[in-house]
Amino acid sequence: MSRVAFSKNELPAKIGLLQDQVFFRWRFENPKGRYVFYFYRQADAIVGYLVMLVSNDMRQGFIVDYGQERDGAIGEILDHIAKMAEFEEVDILNIGVDDHLWETFKSREFKKWGLHRLVKKIVFNEQPILVRPVKRQYSEDDWFLGGLDIRNRANWEFKQICQDNV
């Protein structure tokens, strides 16, 4: 049985979605989409990635997922994309970008459209999250992951990912 969530080793401790090879295979098997994957390596390790959904005419890229283990990795990837001029336009819905990462986009002249922040405030302020242990019979201990109660929303770190027709 594979895990779908894990307890992050950071302070304060949080529960996050396990983004492993199985997750990414499921996430990007969308038959309607054509994706481009960018990776930033440092030594032999990937320290950042960015995934773009490509428009049918190949002129526009939509950032649908990203991650970095080292500050600046996403910025390096964006700089590479701009240098290669692979797209006429690159978009990201800012409902999926935290304030720290937004500074990376803003410093590269991404424009912020206020509507997305309004949508976030109205629609995403209190998202219902349903969780349960994946077994027929479970005990009180099964509601805990790394000592954190999975029923408590405050114990989770949610990474919002942009919609891409999945």
MOTA-V998648 format. One record per residue. N is the residue number from 1. SS is DSSP state (A for helix, B for strand, O for the rest). NEAR is the number of other ideal C-beta (glycine too) atoms within 10 Angstrom. Layout:
N:SS:NEAR / N:SS:NEAR
//
This chain:
1:O:5 / 2:O:7 / 3:O:12 / 4:O:12 / 5:B:15 / 6:B:15 / 7:B:16 / 8:B:15 / 9:O:8 / 10:O:9 / 11:O:6 / 12:O:9 / 13:O:14 / 14:B:17 / 15:B:21 / 16:B:14 / 17:B:15 / 18:O:12 / 19:O:15 / 20:O:12 / 21:A:7 / 22:A:12 / 23:A:14 / 24:A:14 / 25:A:9 / 26:A:10 / 27:A:16 / 28:O:16 / 29:O:9 / 30:O:14 / 31:O:5 / 32:O:8 / 33:O:16 / 34:O:11 / 35:B:16 / 36:B:14 / 37:B:11 / 38:B:20 / 39:B:12 / 40:B:20 / 41:B:11 / 42:B:12 / 43:O:5 / 44:O:5 / 45:B:9 / 46:B:13 / 47:B:18 / 48:B:21 / 49:B:20 / 50:B:25 / 51:B:23 / 52:B:26 / 53:B:23 / 54:B:16 / 55:O:15 / 56:O:7 / 57:O:7 / 58:O:12 / 59:O:11 / 60:B:15 / 61:B:23 / 62:B:20 / 63:B:25 / 64:B:24 / 65:B:20 / 66:B:23 / 67:B:15 / 68:B:19 / 69:O:12 / 70:O:12 / 71:O:12 / 72:O:13 / 73:A:22 / 74:A:24 / 75:A:18 / 76:A:18 / 77:A:21 / 78:A:20 / 79:A:12 / 80:A:13 / 81:A:19 / 82:A:13 / 83:A:8 / 84:A:9 / 85:O:7 / 86:O:16 / 87:O:18 / 88:O:11 / 89:B:9 / 90:B:18 / 91:B:18 / 92:O:20 / 93:O:19 / 94:A:23 / 95:A:18 / 96:A:19 / 97:O:22 / 98:O:10 / 99:A:6 / 100:A:8 / 101:A:18 / 102:A:14 / 103:A:12 / 104:A:20 / 105:A:19 / 106:A:13 / 107:O:10 / 108:O:14 / 109:O:7 / 110:O:16 / 111:O:8 / 112:O:12 / 113:O:11 / 114:A:8 / 115:A:11 / 116:A:15 / 117:A:12 / 118:A:11 / 119:A:14 / 120:A:15 / 121:A:10 / 122:A:8 / 123:A:10 / 124:O:12 / 125:O:7 / 126:O:7 / 127:O:9 / 128:O:5 / 129:O:10 / 130:O:4 / 131:O:16 / 132:O:10 / 133:O:14 / 134:O:10 / 135:O:9 / 136:O:5 / 137:O:6 / 138:O:11 / 139:O:8 / 140:A:7 / 141:A:7 / 142:A:13 / 143:A:15 / 144:B:15 / 145:B:17 / 146:O:14 / 147:O:8 / 148:B:19 / 149:B:14 / 150:O:19 / 151:O:11 / 152:O:11 / 153:A:13 / 154:A:8 / 155:A:18 / 156:B:17 / 157:O:12 / 158:O:13 / 159:O:13 / 160:O:14 / 161:O:18 / 162:O:18 / 163:O:12 / 164:O:19 / 165:O:9 / 166:O:13
//
